Amino acid sequence: MSKNETTGNTKDIFSVCHENVEQLFNGIKQSVPQYHQSITNVQQEYLQAYENIVDSTITLQKQYAKKAGVATNVPEATLKVIRDTTEEFVKAASIQNQVVLATIDATQQNIKTFNDNAKSFADLNRNILQSWITAFTTKN
């Protein structure tokens, strides 16, 4: 038996629903920072692993080329193309990041606007309901 059943104290269904919904959202709100930190940690670990793989591969290939006697000198024109391509890639990635961040900010603002409007809509419905109740309630 629950506390309310043993004391004879009952709650309406709306109070019970509200309490349970609050408990659910409080639990979710507590886990959000943990998810955020975990995702950040995974991203950092992945980036570090990828960097290590690339560095190890370049080092291994350099050692192999040296031992095999392979010429590794590159003409200046080729170096310029490689540098320019890398620079353009970095610029493109930066623009992509800016677009993604702007999209996230816009989405957050849209959710905030929706939330504000939902509160206003609920207030409007409450006022309409109250006026109907007042209009149809008989006064003795």
N, C-alpha and C positions, 0 to 999 in steps of 0.2 A: 504494500500500500504506500501511496505517496504521502507526503506531508499534508497536502491539502485534503486528501481523503480521510486521514486519521483525525484531523482537527475539525472536519466538517466545513472548512473554509474552501469555497470553490472560486475558480477564476473563470471568466468568460473565455471563449475560444480565441478571441482577438488578442487578449493579453498573453495567452499561452503561445500563440503564433509569434507575436512580437518578441517575446523573451527568447524563443528558440532561434528566430532569425538573427537577433542581436548576437547571440552566442555563436552562431555559425559565422557571421561576418567578423566578429572579433577573433575567432580562430584563424580565419583566412588572413586578416590584417597582420597577425603576428608572424605568419609564415612568409609573407612577401619579402621582408628584408633577407631572410635566410635563402630564398630562391635567388634573389638578386645577387647575393654574395657568391652563391654556388655557381651561378652562370658566369659571373665575372671571373671566378677562379678557373673554371673550365676554359674560358676563352684565353686567358693569360697562359695557361699550361699548354694549350694547343698551339698558340703562337710561338711559344718558346720551343716546343718540340719541332715544329716546322722549321724554325730558324736553325736549330741544331742539325736537322737532317740536311738542309741546304749547305750549311757550312761544312759538314762532314763530307758531303758529296764533292764539293769543290776542292777541298783539301786532298781527298783521295784521288781525284782526277788529275790534280796538279802533280802529285807524287808519281802517279803512273806515267804521265806525259814526260816528266823529267827522267825517270828511269828508262823509258822506252826511247828517249832521244827525239821526241816529237817536238817540232818547232811550235812555240805558243805565241810568238809575236804577232800582233794584229796591226794592220795599217791604221793610220790616224783617222781616215774616213770611216772605217768600220767602228772604231771607238766612238766617234761622234754620233753615228746612227744609234749605237747601243745606249749612249748617255741620253740622247734626245728622246729615244723611245721610253727609257726609264722615267725621265722627267715628265713626259706626257702621261704615262701611266699613273704616276703619283698625283698629278693634277686631276686626272679623271677620277681617281679614287677619292680625292678630297672633295670634289664636286658631288660625287655620289653620297659621301658621308653627310655633306651639308643638306642634300635633298632628303635623305632618310631622316635626319634630325628635324628638319622643318616639317616633314610629314608627321613625325611623332608628336611634335609640338602642336600642330594643327589638330591632330586626332584628340590630343588631351584637351585642347580648348573646346572642341566640339562636344566631347563628353561632359565637360564642365557646363557648357551652355545647355545641353540636354538636361543635365541634373537641375540647373537653376529653373529651367522651363517646367520640368516635372513637378517641382515644388510649387511653382505658381499655378500650374494646372490643378494640382491637388487642392490648393487654397481656393481656387475658383469653384471647383466641384463642391467643396465643403460649404461655401457661401450659397451656392445654388440649392444644395440640399437643405440647408437651414431655412432659406426663404420658402421652399416648398412645404417644409414641415410647419413653419409658422403660418403659411396661407391655409393649409388644410387641417390645422389643429383647431378643434372647437374650443371656444373659451366659455367657461361656466361662470 
